[in-house]
């Protein structure tokens, strides 16, 4: 039986390292965290106030169902801010 040909493989050369080092940013400023928590708690307080005292507060009564949008909107803003928190 004939012997098969032996193939030579090229010597492996790693790719050139053209990447630049990434500068790691430091922790988030404490004021950012305070604002983030404040906005989230403000949204929660808005929803609680809507449930408990909607009839007693004229501008909340005028907003009607939009109070849910305001309250949940503030909570969503706080959650979006938390994604940038380090």
C-alpha positions, -999 to +999 in steps of 0.1 A: +000+000+000+014+035-009+023+058+019+003+090+021+021+124+017+029+142+049+017+178+049+037+204+066+017+229+087+027+266+088+042+277+120+016+295+142+023+332+146+000+350+170-018+381+157-003+415+163-015+432+195-029+464+181-054+470+209-050+499+232-054+494+270-088+505+282-087+530+310-109+519+338-129+547+353-132+551+390-163+548+411-193+570+405-196+603+424-216+600+456-240+628+444-249+606+414-259+578+437-279+602+459-298+616+429-305+581+416-319+570+449-338+602+453-355+600+419-365+564+426-379+572+460-397+603+446-414+580+420-424+556+448-437+585+470-456+598+440-474+565+435-482+561+472-495+597+474-517+590+443-532+560+460-538+576+494-546+613+487-555+617+450-589+634+459-573+658+483-546+672+460-562+691+430-533+688+405-531+650+411-568+647+406-565+666+374-538+643+361-559+612+368-544+581+352-513+600+342-501+598+378-490+562+370-470+574+341-452+601+363-445+577+392-434+548+371-415+571+348-394+584+377-387+548+388-376+539+353-353+569+352-337+557+384-333+522+370-317+536+339-293+556+360-284+525+380-270+510+348-243+536+347-235+533+384-200+519+391 
